[in-house]
Each structure stands twice: as C-alpha cells, then as structure tokens.
C-alpha cells in the first residue's frame, strides 16, 4: 500500500556506548536488532549526577553492564518503563538490584481484552509477565528528580499498559513503541487494541513537543505532524480492509495478501494480527460483522447497515 509516513531510518548509536541525544539525555542501544526491534532497544539516561533510567531493556548481561557503566559515579533514583514487552522491561530487575532505584510504570502486563483459547501462550512469549512496578502511575502524574520532571502519558494501544513520558525540561517525549521514526509499531491482540491505539495517537497529536525519543531507532522530528501521518496511515489501512470486504467476505490471510504488498515474510504473522486489531475495532464499531467474537481464524464481512425506521 502507499505509505504516506515520512519515515527516518537514520541511526548512529553503537551498542555498549552511551551518547547524548538531547540536553540532559543519554541513549544506549542494546545489541538485540531484529524485524520488530530495528537496531535494538534504546535505553535512556535522564539527568546528571542523580539520574533516571527509562526502559532498562532486555535480559542481556552486556547491556545491563553497559548501562551501569554509563552511570558509574552517579546515583540512579528512578527507573521508568514504557511497557512490558521483553525487549523493554526485563533488565529492570538487575538495574534496580544494583542501584536501589524506584521503579515507575503504568502497571504489570495485561491483555487489552479477555483471552481466546490459545492466546495465553502467545502473550507469554512476548511479555514480561513477572514485571511489577514499585509505583503505579496515572495519566499526567509527574515524578521529579534533580533537574528533571517526567510526566506520565497513558498511551494504551501497542500494549494496554503503555506509557509515554514527557520530559518537561527538554520539551520532548519518550514515546516508547507508541510512535517511532523507522516504522509503525505492531498493534496485535491480545496485547494491543486498535481503538485504544488511535485514541492515544489523537491524544499525542494535541501536544506540542517537537521531538520524540522512541524505544527503537532515532528521534522523531516534527512530532505532531508525524503523529498525524501515523493516524492517516492507520485510517488508510482500515479503508483498504473495507475496500476488500466490499468485494465479499474474507478471512485474515486473504486480507493480508490484499493489503500488504512486498511484506517481509518474517512479518506475515504480525500483519495478520494487525489486521485482526483493525477488525476487532471495526466489529466493535458495528462496521464489520463476523460469527461470534473476532478471532484470527474468523471470516469477516461488511455489516448490514441498519434500515431507517419506517
Ligand atoms: Zn513493544
């Protein structure tokens, strides 16, 4: 399909070496590149002397050692977690053990809706089910340290517990996996929910911070406009699904073939889940119908429009 998002895949961080990416913000990339993680998960160190760490990253000894090395001689007072996928939160335990920092997040991992048969195993594979924050954050709650103020922004959609964080002093947002410059994120049930995701995009589009620092890849520039392009992209994908269903009922593999041209074969499963996320939202809105609850194996059709009352 026609991509209207001004992607930027520039990325010059090297695993193991922290570098300053914004005033008072250092970034350190983990060595876990892949189709979902791009060049690897980016952890951030905020402040100087008494610092916060955002997204300690995957269970990876070398990355934990590099993070602790980067803050040697400083005290780590806070750890913020954007969400509980295995590439973002598992190193929290070791960083907390080494530093005594307080862990802040929206909450433990949870699905966006009740599970269907077989989905529990899928959730287990991608999520850090053991994660527990010391302090749970509500939307717009602020946490302050020496020289930094972090405002939690509830941004469910990629996961139900996703939080972005605005750093007031630098006028930027740590956007986690919600908004990234290199790609759109996976929004896959049961972790993710498309209706929530769109609402969270609309929420960020109303803010003015020009720069986002995401969980993967380099900074997002002109962020409010970039978020608008994300919203248009998802609406275009929804239109493609409806266009295909207008020709007749279809299952998810048929829809994926119709919508994603030239897709990396490693991403076909994820694309199916992304289409399912759209279909769940369309069924909830009464635009699309299926028999029973929307599932990955279901057949979907346009809903009959209600007839006007006589
Ligand atoms: Zn994620």
py3Dmol code that shows the C-alpha trace and the ligand (Angstrom):
import py3Dmol

protein = """\
ATOM      1  CA  UNK A   1       0.000   0.000   0.000  1.00  0.00           C
ATOM      2  CA  UNK A   2       1.020   3.599  -0.404  1.00  0.00           C
ATOM      3  CA  UNK A   3       2.994   4.754   2.620  1.00  0.00           C
ATOM      4  CA  UNK A   4       2.482   8.388   3.496  1.00  0.00           C
ATOM      5  CA  UNK A   5       4.629   8.391   6.641  1.00  0.00           C
ATOM      6  CA  UNK A   6       7.908  10.386   6.446  1.00  0.00           C
ATOM      7  CA  UNK A   7       9.986   7.581   7.947  1.00  0.00           C
ATOM      8  CA  UNK A   8      13.527   8.272   9.064  1.00  0.00           C
ATOM      9  CA  UNK A   9      15.771   5.221   9.488  1.00  0.00           C
ATOM     10  CA  UNK A  10      18.928   7.175  10.354  1.00  0.00           C
ATOM     11  CA  UNK A  11      20.515   5.727  13.481  1.00  0.00           C
ATOM     12  CA  UNK A  12      24.091   6.188  14.610  1.00  0.00           C
ATOM     13  CA  UNK A  13      24.192   4.705  18.112  1.00  0.00           C
ATOM     14  CA  UNK A  14      26.554   1.801  18.735  1.00  0.00           C
ATOM     15  CA  UNK A  15      25.686  -0.934  21.237  1.00  0.00           C
ATOM     16  CA  UNK A  16      27.536  -0.514  24.521  1.00  0.00           C
ATOM     17  CA  UNK A  17      28.329   3.183  24.135  1.00  0.00           C
ATOM     18  CA  UNK A  18      26.097   5.880  25.682  1.00  0.00           C
ATOM     19  CA  UNK A  19      25.832   9.180  23.852  1.00  0.00           C
ATOM     20  CA  UNK A  20      23.969  12.422  24.476  1.00  0.00           C
ATOM     21  CA  UNK A  21      20.951  12.709  22.157  1.00  0.00           C
ATOM     22  CA  UNK A  22      19.229  15.735  23.739  1.00  0.00           C
ATOM     23  CA  UNK A  23      20.143  18.190  26.514  1.00  0.00           C
ATOM     24  CA  UNK A  24      20.463  16.058  29.648  1.00  0.00           C
ATOM     25  CA  UNK A  25      19.513  12.814  27.872  1.00  0.00           C
ATOM     26  CA  UNK A  26      21.906   9.991  27.050  1.00  0.00           C
ATOM     27  CA  UNK A  27      20.924   6.998  24.907  1.00  0.00           C
ATOM     28  CA  UNK A  28      22.341   3.476  24.972  1.00  0.00           C
ATOM     29  CA  UNK A  29      21.235   0.840  22.459  1.00  0.00           C
ATOM     30  CA  UNK A  30      21.083  -2.870  23.319  1.00  0.00           C
ATOM     31  CA  UNK A  31      22.509  -5.452  20.932  1.00  0.00           C
ATOM     32  CA  UNK A  32      19.115  -7.004  20.074  1.00  0.00           C
ATOM     33  CA  UNK A  33      18.440  -5.970  16.456  1.00  0.00           C
ATOM     34  CA  UNK A  34      15.588  -7.674  14.606  1.00  0.00           C
ATOM     35  CA  UNK A  35      12.492  -7.188  12.445  1.00  0.00           C
ATOM     36  CA  UNK A  36      10.492  -5.837  15.404  1.00  0.00           C
ATOM     37  CA  UNK A  37      13.323  -4.104  17.282  1.00  0.00           C
ATOM     38  CA  UNK A  38      15.124  -2.429  14.325  1.00  0.00           C
ATOM     39  CA  UNK A  39      18.728  -1.746  15.513  1.00  0.00           C
ATOM     40  CA  UNK A  40      17.880  -2.744  19.091  1.00  0.00           C
ATOM     41  CA  UNK A  41      16.101  -1.378  22.142  1.00  0.00           C
ATOM     42  CA  UNK A  42      17.206   2.109  23.167  1.00  0.00           C
ATOM     43  CA  UNK A  43      17.540   2.785  26.908  1.00  0.00           C
ATOM     44  CA  UNK A  44      17.751   6.397  28.066  1.00  0.00           C
ATOM     45  CA  UNK A  45      19.569   8.037  30.981  1.00  0.00           C
ATOM     46  CA  UNK A  46      17.965  11.300  32.107  1.00  0.00           C
ATOM     47  CA  UNK A  47      19.818  13.957  34.104  1.00  0.00           C
ATOM     48  CA  UNK A  48      23.336  14.125  35.518  1.00  0.00           C
ATOM     49  CA  UNK A  49      24.554  13.031  38.919  1.00  0.00           C
ATOM     50  CA  UNK A  50      21.154  11.883  40.181  1.00  0.00           C
ATOM     51  CA  UNK A  51      19.567  10.260  37.185  1.00  0.00           C
ATOM     52  CA  UNK A  52      16.606   8.285  35.945  1.00  0.00           C
ATOM     53  CA  UNK A  53      16.794   5.378  33.517  1.00  0.00           C
ATOM     54  CA  UNK A  54      13.975   4.802  31.035  1.00  0.00           C
ATOM     55  CA  UNK A  55      13.422   1.267  29.680  1.00  0.00           C
ATOM     56  CA  UNK A  56      16.379  -0.765  31.005  1.00  0.00           C
ATOM     57  CA  UNK A  57      15.863  -3.147  28.087  1.00  0.00           C
ATOM     58  CA  UNK A  58      16.045  -6.899  27.503  1.00  0.00           C
ATOM     59  CA  UNK A  59      17.538  -9.568  29.750  1.00  0.00           C
ATOM     60  CA  UNK A  60      21.047  -9.072  28.388  1.00  0.00           C
ATOM     61  CA  UNK A  61      24.151  -9.100  30.619  1.00  0.00           C
ATOM     62  CA  UNK A  62      26.201  -6.927  28.283  1.00  0.00           C
ATOM     63  CA  UNK A  63      23.506  -4.249  28.080  1.00  0.00           C
ATOM     64  CA  UNK A  64      22.970  -4.206  31.846  1.00  0.00           C
ATOM     65  CA  UNK A  65      26.744  -3.885  32.349  1.00  0.00           C
ATOM     66  CA  UNK A  66      26.940  -1.068  29.785  1.00  0.00           C
ATOM     67  CA  UNK A  67      24.058   0.800  31.442  1.00  0.00           C
ATOM     68  CA  UNK A  68      25.633   0.504  34.888  1.00  0.00           C
ATOM     69  CA  UNK A  69      28.971   1.545  33.430  1.00  0.00           C
ATOM     70  CA  UNK A  70      27.386   4.623  31.837  1.00  0.00           C
ATOM     71  CA  UNK A  71      26.056   5.800  35.225  1.00  0.00           C
ATOM     72  CA  UNK A  72      29.172   4.945  37.243  1.00  0.00           C
ATOM     73  CA  UNK A  73      29.714   7.611  39.921  1.00  0.00           C
ATOM     74  CA  UNK A  74      26.089   8.788  39.636  1.00  0.00           C
ATOM     75  CA  UNK A  75      23.068   7.689  41.644  1.00  0.00           C
ATOM     76  CA  UNK A  76      20.064   6.171  39.853  1.00  0.00           C
ATOM     77  CA  UNK A  77      16.935   7.347  41.675  1.00  0.00           C
ATOM     78  CA  UNK A  78      14.217   6.242  39.284  1.00  0.00           C
ATOM     79  CA  UNK A  79      13.510   3.698  36.572  1.00  0.00           C
ATOM     80  CA  UNK A  80      10.646   4.426  34.178  1.00  0.00           C
ATOM     81  CA  UNK A  81       9.183   1.683  31.990  1.00  0.00           C
ATOM     82  CA  UNK A  82       7.132   2.404  28.863  1.00  0.00           C
ATOM     83  CA  UNK A  83       5.661  -1.086  28.588  1.00  0.00           C
ATOM     84  CA  UNK A  84       6.287  -4.705  29.461  1.00  0.00           C
ATOM     85  CA  UNK A  85       7.413  -6.347  26.239  1.00  0.00           C
ATOM     86  CA  UNK A  86      10.512  -8.496  26.712  1.00  0.00           C
ATOM     87  CA  UNK A  87      12.757  -6.095  24.830  1.00  0.00           C
ATOM     88  CA  UNK A  88      11.965  -3.189  27.207  1.00  0.00           C
ATOM     89  CA  UNK A  89      11.416  -4.142  30.850  1.00  0.00           C
ATOM     90  CA  UNK A  90      13.225  -7.361  31.948  1.00  0.00           C
ATOM     91  CA  UNK A  91      16.576  -5.668  32.759  1.00  0.00           C
ATOM     92  CA  UNK A  92      14.701  -3.526  35.305  1.00  0.00           C
ATOM     93  CA  UNK A  93      15.240  -6.192  37.981  1.00  0.00           C
ATOM     94  CA  UNK A  94      19.044  -6.110  37.687  1.00  0.00           C
ATOM     95  CA  UNK A  95      19.283  -2.317  37.411  1.00  0.00           C
ATOM     96  CA  UNK A  96      17.066  -1.938  40.469  1.00  0.00           C
ATOM     97  CA  UNK A  97      19.092  -4.519  42.404  1.00  0.00           C
ATOM     98  CA  UNK A  98      22.326  -2.702  41.547  1.00  0.00           C
ATOM     99  CA  UNK A  99      21.090   0.838  42.213  1.00  0.00           C
ATOM    100  CA  UNK A 100      18.112   0.709  44.585  1.00  0.00           C
ATOM    101  CA  UNK A 101      16.107   2.897  42.198  1.00  0.00           C
ATOM    102  CA  UNK A 102      12.320   3.169  42.478  1.00  0.00           C
ATOM    103  CA  UNK A 103      10.510   1.592  39.516  1.00  0.00           C
ATOM    104  CA  UNK A 104       7.649   3.562  37.926  1.00  0.00           C
ATOM    105  CA  UNK A 105       5.203   2.233  35.317  1.00  0.00           C
ATOM    106  CA  UNK A 106       1.514   2.077  34.493  1.00  0.00           C
ATOM    107  CA  UNK A 107       1.266  -1.433  35.912  1.00  0.00           C
ATOM    108  CA  UNK A 108       2.014  -5.118  35.294  1.00  0.00           C
ATOM    109  CA  UNK A 109       1.482  -6.617  31.863  1.00  0.00           C
ATOM    110  CA  UNK A 110      -2.123  -7.291  30.952  1.00  0.00           C
ATOM    111  CA  UNK A 111      -4.064  -8.148  27.821  1.00  0.00           C
ATOM    112  CA  UNK A 112      -6.237  -5.487  26.212  1.00  0.00           C
ATOM    113  CA  UNK A 113      -9.270  -7.810  26.369  1.00  0.00           C
ATOM    114  CA  UNK A 114     -10.218 -11.277  27.689  1.00  0.00           C
ATOM    115  CA  UNK A 115      -8.186 -14.047  26.046  1.00  0.00           C
ATOM    116  CA  UNK A 116      -9.485 -16.534  23.466  1.00  0.00           C
ATOM    117  CA  UNK A 117      -8.388 -20.161  23.566  1.00  0.00           C
ATOM    118  CA  UNK A 118      -4.680 -20.462  22.729  1.00  0.00           C
ATOM    119  CA  UNK A 119      -3.800 -16.812  23.251  1.00  0.00           C
ATOM    120  CA  UNK A 120      -2.249 -17.206  26.722  1.00  0.00           C
ATOM    121  CA  UNK A 121       0.877 -18.883  25.307  1.00  0.00           C
ATOM    122  CA  UNK A 122       1.266 -16.138  22.710  1.00  0.00           C
ATOM    123  CA  UNK A 123       1.109 -13.470  25.407  1.00  0.00           C
ATOM    124  CA  UNK A 124       3.690 -15.322  27.486  1.00  0.00           C
ATOM    125  CA  UNK A 125       6.151 -15.378  24.587  1.00  0.00           C
ATOM    126  CA  UNK A 126       6.290 -11.610  24.100  1.00  0.00           C
ATOM    127  CA  UNK A 127       5.511 -10.201  27.519  1.00  0.00           C
ATOM    128  CA  UNK A 128       7.466  -9.774  30.745  1.00  0.00           C
ATOM    129  CA  UNK A 129       4.708 -11.259  32.910  1.00  0.00           C
ATOM    130  CA  UNK A 130       6.847 -11.046  36.085  1.00  0.00           C
ATOM    131  CA  UNK A 131       7.268  -7.253  35.951  1.00  0.00           C
ATOM    132  CA  UNK A 132       5.865  -5.284  38.911  1.00  0.00           C
ATOM    133  CA  UNK A 133       6.496  -1.540  39.374  1.00  0.00           C
ATOM    134  CA  UNK A 134       7.153  -0.095  42.839  1.00  0.00           C
ATOM    135  CA  UNK A 135       4.867   2.801  41.984  1.00  0.00           C
ATOM    136  CA  UNK A 136       1.997   2.692  39.504  1.00  0.00           C
ATOM    137  CA  UNK A 137       1.471   5.893  37.567  1.00  0.00           C
ATOM    138  CA  UNK A 138      -1.772   7.511  36.478  1.00  0.00           C
ATOM    139  CA  UNK A 139      -2.122   9.574  33.320  1.00  0.00           C
ATOM    140  CA  UNK A 140      -0.484  13.030  33.687  1.00  0.00           C
ATOM    141  CA  UNK A 141       1.123  12.148  37.019  1.00  0.00           C
ATOM    142  CA  UNK A 142       4.559  13.757  37.353  1.00  0.00           C
ATOM    143  CA  UNK A 143       7.696  12.450  39.019  1.00  0.00           C
ATOM    144  CA  UNK A 144      10.552  14.864  39.705  1.00  0.00           C
ATOM    145  CA  UNK A 145      14.255  14.398  40.293  1.00  0.00           C
ATOM    146  CA  UNK A 146      17.294  16.656  40.265  1.00  0.00           C
ATOM    147  CA  UNK A 147      16.932  18.659  37.070  1.00  0.00           C
ATOM    148  CA  UNK A 148      14.167  16.555  35.533  1.00  0.00           C
ATOM    149  CA  UNK A 149      10.394  16.336  35.588  1.00  0.00           C
ATOM    150  CA  UNK A 150       8.743  13.356  33.935  1.00  0.00           C
ATOM    151  CA  UNK A 151       5.028  13.446  33.118  1.00  0.00           C
ATOM    152  CA  UNK A 152       3.389  10.058  32.516  1.00  0.00           C
ATOM    153  CA  UNK A 153       1.173   9.929  29.429  1.00  0.00           C
ATOM    154  CA  UNK A 154      -1.109   6.898  29.323  1.00  0.00           C
ATOM    155  CA  UNK A 155      -0.908   5.719  25.710  1.00  0.00           C
ATOM    156  CA  UNK A 156      -2.552   2.273  25.512  1.00  0.00           C
ATOM    157  CA  UNK A 157      -2.745   0.528  22.146  1.00  0.00           C
ATOM    158  CA  UNK A 158       0.598  -1.192  21.465  1.00  0.00           C
ATOM    159  CA  UNK A 159       0.077  -2.697  24.930  1.00  0.00           C
ATOM    160  CA  UNK A 160      -2.679  -1.950  27.414  1.00  0.00           C
ATOM    161  CA  UNK A 161      -0.107  -0.636  29.920  1.00  0.00           C
ATOM    162  CA  UNK A 162       1.905   1.556  27.549  1.00  0.00           C
ATOM    163  CA  UNK A 163       3.090   4.883  28.981  1.00  0.00           C
ATOM    164  CA  UNK A 164       4.928   7.628  27.139  1.00  0.00           C
ATOM    165  CA  UNK A 165       6.761  10.191  29.265  1.00  0.00           C
ATOM    166  CA  UNK A 166       7.142  13.928  28.640  1.00  0.00           C
ATOM    167  CA  UNK A 167      10.450  15.360  29.904  1.00  0.00           C
ATOM    168  CA  UNK A 168       9.445  18.949  30.644  1.00  0.00           C
ATOM    169  CA  UNK A 169      12.967  20.421  30.879  1.00  0.00           C
ATOM    170  CA  UNK A 170      13.890  19.265  27.340  1.00  0.00           C
ATOM    171  CA  UNK A 171      10.416  19.705  25.805  1.00  0.00           C
ATOM    172  CA  UNK A 172      10.422  16.171  24.408  1.00  0.00           C
ATOM    173  CA  UNK A 173       8.513  12.924  24.806  1.00  0.00           C
ATOM    174  CA  UNK A 174       9.895   9.433  25.317  1.00  0.00           C
ATOM    175  CA  UNK A 175       7.418   7.668  23.054  1.00  0.00           C
ATOM    176  CA  UNK A 176       8.356   4.013  23.692  1.00  0.00           C
ATOM    177  CA  UNK A 177       6.866   1.803  20.989  1.00  0.00           C
ATOM    178  CA  UNK A 178       3.822   4.057  20.519  1.00  0.00           C
ATOM    179  CA  UNK A 179       5.427   6.358  17.922  1.00  0.00           C
ATOM    180  CA  UNK A 180       8.764   5.566  16.214  1.00  0.00           C
ATOM    181  CA  UNK A 181      10.566   7.211  13.295  1.00  0.00           C
ATOM    182  CA  UNK A 182      11.593   3.998  11.495  1.00  0.00           C
ATOM    183  CA  UNK A 183       8.260   2.126  11.388  1.00  0.00           C
ATOM    184  CA  UNK A 184       4.767   1.917  12.740  1.00  0.00           C
ATOM    185  CA  UNK A 185       4.560  -0.358  15.792  1.00  0.00           C
ATOM    186  CA  UNK A 186       2.803  -3.691  15.915  1.00  0.00           C
ATOM    187  CA  UNK A 187      -0.690  -3.380  17.330  1.00  0.00           C
ATOM    188  CA  UNK A 188      -1.547  -7.043  17.904  1.00  0.00           C
ATOM    189  CA  UNK A 189      -4.312  -8.527  20.023  1.00  0.00           C
ATOM    190  CA  UNK A 190      -4.440  -9.625  22.782  1.00  0.00           C
ATOM    191  CA  UNK A 191      -1.677  -7.206  23.926  1.00  0.00           C
ATOM    192  CA  UNK A 192      -2.806  -4.423  21.671  1.00  0.00           C
ATOM    193  CA  UNK A 193      -6.071  -2.749  20.723  1.00  0.00           C
ATOM    194  CA  UNK A 194      -6.551  -0.562  17.656  1.00  0.00           C
ATOM    195  CA  UNK A 195      -9.301   1.642  19.105  1.00  0.00           C
ATOM    196  CA  UNK A 196      -7.084   2.478  22.097  1.00  0.00           C
ATOM    197  CA  UNK A 197      -4.089   2.979  19.824  1.00  0.00           C
ATOM    198  CA  UNK A 198      -5.898   5.531  17.638  1.00  0.00           C
ATOM    199  CA  UNK A 199      -7.189   7.375  20.715  1.00  0.00           C
ATOM    200  CA  UNK A 200      -3.624   7.507  22.104  1.00  0.00           C
ATOM    201  CA  UNK A 201      -2.324   8.912  18.797  1.00  0.00           C
ATOM    202  CA  UNK A 202      -5.019  11.589  18.817  1.00  0.00           C
ATOM    203  CA  UNK A 203      -4.038  12.452  22.383  1.00  0.00           C
ATOM    204  CA  UNK A 204      -0.360  12.981  21.446  1.00  0.00           C
ATOM    205  CA  UNK A 205      -1.278  14.893  18.286  1.00  0.00           C
ATOM    206  CA  UNK A 206      -2.792  17.571  20.519  1.00  0.00           C
ATOM    207  CA  UNK A 207       0.516  18.151  22.328  1.00  0.00           C
ATOM    208  CA  UNK A 208       3.272  20.484  21.142  1.00  0.00           C
ATOM    209  CA  UNK A 209       6.544  18.674  21.948  1.00  0.00           C
ATOM    210  CA  UNK A 210       8.511  18.752  18.659  1.00  0.00           C
ATOM    211  CA  UNK A 211      10.822  15.784  19.364  1.00  0.00           C
ATOM    212  CA  UNK A 212      10.097  12.225  20.435  1.00  0.00           C
ATOM    213  CA  UNK A 213      12.768   9.770  21.566  1.00  0.00           C
ATOM    214  CA  UNK A 214      11.392   6.277  20.847  1.00  0.00           C
ATOM    215  CA  UNK A 215      12.205   2.786  22.113  1.00  0.00           C
ATOM    216  CA  UNK A 216      13.760   1.822  18.768  1.00  0.00           C
ATOM    217  CA  UNK A 217      15.600   3.896  16.178  1.00  0.00           C
ATOM    218  CA  UNK A 218      16.441   7.578  16.103  1.00  0.00           C
ATOM    219  CA  UNK A 219      14.448  10.639  17.149  1.00  0.00           C
ATOM    220  CA  UNK A 220      11.095  11.602  15.654  1.00  0.00           C
ATOM    221  CA  UNK A 221      11.324  15.191  14.407  1.00  0.00           C
ATOM    222  CA  UNK A 222       8.309  17.440  13.718  1.00  0.00           C
ATOM    223  CA  UNK A 223       6.497  15.027  16.004  1.00  0.00           C
ATOM    224  CA  UNK A 224       2.957  16.494  15.914  1.00  0.00           C
ATOM    225  CA  UNK A 225       2.923  16.286  12.093  1.00  0.00           C
ATOM    226  CA  UNK A 226       4.483  12.830  12.184  1.00  0.00           C
ATOM    227  CA  UNK A 227       1.721  11.639  14.512  1.00  0.00           C
ATOM    228  CA  UNK A 228      -0.877  12.992  12.065  1.00  0.00           C
ATOM    229  CA  UNK A 229       0.745  10.900   9.319  1.00  0.00           C
ATOM    230  CA  UNK A 230       0.541   7.824  11.582  1.00  0.00           C
ATOM    231  CA  UNK A 231      -3.183   8.470  12.050  1.00  0.00           C
ATOM    232  CA  UNK A 232      -3.700   8.849   8.273  1.00  0.00           C
ATOM    233  CA  UNK A 233      -1.718   5.629   7.688  1.00  0.00           C
ATOM    234  CA  UNK A 234      -3.953   3.591  10.005  1.00  0.00           C
ATOM    235  CA  UNK A 235      -7.098   5.117   8.508  1.00  0.00           C
ATOM    236  CA  UNK A 236      -5.817   4.207   5.030  1.00  0.00           C
ATOM    237  CA  UNK A 237      -5.213   0.616   6.164  1.00  0.00           C
ATOM    238  CA  UNK A 238      -8.725   0.477   7.580  1.00  0.00           C
ATOM    239  CA  UNK A 239     -10.056   1.799   4.251  1.00  0.00           C
ATOM    240  CA  UNK A 240      -8.118  -0.968   2.413  1.00  0.00           C
ATOM    241  CA  UNK A 241      -9.715  -3.621   4.615  1.00  0.00           C
ATOM    242  CA  UNK A 242     -13.186  -2.205   3.988  1.00  0.00           C
ATOM    243  CA  UNK A 243     -12.458  -1.936   0.257  1.00  0.00           C
ATOM    244  CA  UNK A 244     -11.535  -5.630   0.120  1.00  0.00           C
ATOM    245  CA  UNK A 245     -14.564  -6.660   2.206  1.00  0.00           C
ATOM    246  CA  UNK A 246     -16.783  -4.653  -0.137  1.00  0.00           C
ATOM    247  CA  UNK A 247     -15.906  -7.293  -2.768  1.00  0.00           C
ATOM    248  CA  UNK A 248     -17.066 -10.100  -0.471  1.00  0.00           C
ATOM    249  CA  UNK A 249     -16.425 -11.867   2.815  1.00  0.00           C
ATOM    250  CA  UNK A 250     -12.784 -12.730   3.511  1.00  0.00           C
ATOM    251  CA  UNK A 251     -10.571 -14.363   6.103  1.00  0.00           C
ATOM    252  CA  UNK A 252      -7.465 -12.711   7.549  1.00  0.00           C
ATOM    253  CA  UNK A 253      -4.850 -14.386   5.247  1.00  0.00           C
ATOM    254  CA  UNK A 254      -6.846 -13.135   2.236  1.00  0.00           C
ATOM    255  CA  UNK A 255      -6.937  -9.623   3.672  1.00  0.00           C
ATOM    256  CA  UNK A 256      -3.184  -9.666   4.407  1.00  0.00           C
ATOM    257  CA  UNK A 257      -2.433 -10.685   0.802  1.00  0.00           C
ATOM    258  CA  UNK A 258      -4.675  -7.918  -0.499  1.00  0.00           C
ATOM    259  CA  UNK A 259      -3.277  -5.172   1.736  1.00  0.00           C
ATOM    260  CA  UNK A 260       0.424  -5.820   2.319  1.00  0.00           C
ATOM    261  CA  UNK A 261       2.445  -5.923  -0.885  1.00  0.00           C
ATOM    262  CA  UNK A 262       6.102  -6.970  -0.664  1.00  0.00           C
ATOM    263  CA  UNK A 263       5.902  -7.798   3.032  1.00  0.00           C
ATOM    264  CA  UNK A 264       8.979  -9.230   4.810  1.00  0.00           C
ATOM    265  CA  UNK A 265       7.946 -12.926   5.230  1.00  0.00           C
ATOM    266  CA  UNK A 266       9.027 -12.754   8.881  1.00  0.00           C
ATOM    267  CA  UNK A 267       6.249 -10.218   9.435  1.00  0.00           C
ATOM    268  CA  UNK A 268       3.302 -12.104   7.897  1.00  0.00           C
ATOM    269  CA  UNK A 269       2.126 -13.385  11.289  1.00  0.00           C
ATOM    270  CA  UNK A 270       2.334  -9.897  12.761  1.00  0.00           C
ATOM    271  CA  UNK A 271       0.488  -8.446   9.768  1.00  0.00           C
ATOM    272  CA  UNK A 272      -2.339 -10.932  10.369  1.00  0.00           C
ATOM    273  CA  UNK A 273      -2.564  -9.804  13.989  1.00  0.00           C
ATOM    274  CA  UNK A 274      -2.520  -6.155  12.915  1.00  0.00           C
ATOM    275  CA  UNK A 275      -5.449  -6.836  10.561  1.00  0.00           C
ATOM    276  CA  UNK A 276      -7.203  -8.629  13.431  1.00  0.00           C
ATOM    277  CA  UNK A 277      -6.677  -5.483  15.555  1.00  0.00           C
ATOM    278  CA  UNK A 278      -8.418  -3.395  12.880  1.00  0.00           C
ATOM    279  CA  UNK A 279     -11.213  -5.967  12.558  1.00  0.00           C
ATOM    280  CA  UNK A 280     -11.821  -6.042  16.326  1.00  0.00           C
ATOM    281  CA  UNK A 281     -12.190  -2.272  16.235  1.00  0.00           C
ATOM    282  CA  UNK A 282     -14.444  -2.356  13.131  1.00  0.00           C
ATOM    283  CA  UNK A 283     -16.661  -5.058  14.683  1.00  0.00           C
ATOM    284  CA  UNK A 284     -16.881  -3.059  17.939  1.00  0.00           C
ATOM    285  CA  UNK A 285     -17.989  -0.045  15.885  1.00  0.00           C
ATOM    286  CA  UNK A 286     -20.597  -2.113  14.027  1.00  0.00           C
ATOM    287  CA  UNK A 287     -18.987  -1.598  10.599  1.00  0.00           C
ATOM    288  CA  UNK A 288     -17.850  -5.205  10.075  1.00  0.00           C
ATOM    289  CA  UNK A 289     -19.544  -8.461  11.137  1.00  0.00           C
ATOM    290  CA  UNK A 290     -18.230 -11.946  11.889  1.00  0.00           C
ATOM    291  CA  UNK A 291     -19.694 -15.039  13.532  1.00  0.00           C
ATOM    292  CA  UNK A 292     -19.003 -14.895  17.269  1.00  0.00           C
ATOM    293  CA  UNK A 293     -16.081 -12.948  18.703  1.00  0.00           C
ATOM    294  CA  UNK A 294     -13.468 -11.656  16.210  1.00  0.00           C
ATOM    295  CA  UNK A 295     -10.641 -14.219  16.053  1.00  0.00           C
ATOM    296  CA  UNK A 296      -7.575 -14.836  13.878  1.00  0.00           C
ATOM    297  CA  UNK A 297      -9.419 -17.713  12.153  1.00  0.00           C
ATOM    298  CA  UNK A 298     -12.671 -15.837  11.530  1.00  0.00           C
ATOM    299  CA  UNK A 299     -14.383 -14.817   8.290  1.00  0.00           C
ATOM    300  CA  UNK A 300     -15.356 -11.164   8.031  1.00  0.00           C
ATOM    301  CA  UNK A 301     -17.963  -9.275   6.028  1.00  0.00           C
ATOM    302  CA  UNK A 302     -19.333  -5.750   5.869  1.00  0.00           C
ATOM    303  CA  UNK A 303     -22.139  -5.336   8.407  1.00  0.00           C
ATOM    304  CA  UNK A 304     -25.633  -4.757   7.090  1.00  0.00           C
ATOM    305  CA  UNK A 305     -26.423  -1.118   7.574  1.00  0.00           C
ATOM    306  CA  UNK A 306     -29.431  -0.704   9.850  1.00  0.00           C
ATOM    307  CA  UNK A 307     -32.529   0.277   7.849  1.00  0.00           C
ATOM    308  CA  UNK A 308     -34.003   3.642   8.790  1.00  0.00           C
ATOM    309  CA  UNK A 309     -37.153   3.202  10.883  1.00  0.00           C
ATOM    310  CA  UNK A 310     -40.330   3.452   8.779  1.00  0.00           C
TER     311      UNK A 310
END
"""
ligand_1 = """\
1
ZN
Zn 6.710 -3.346 22.454
"""
view = py3Dmol.view(width=600, height=400)
view.addModel(protein, "pdb")
view.setStyle({"model": 0}, {"cartoon": {"style": "trace"}})
view.addModel(ligand_1, "xyz")
view.setStyle({"model": 1}, {"stick": {}})
view.zoomTo()
view.show()
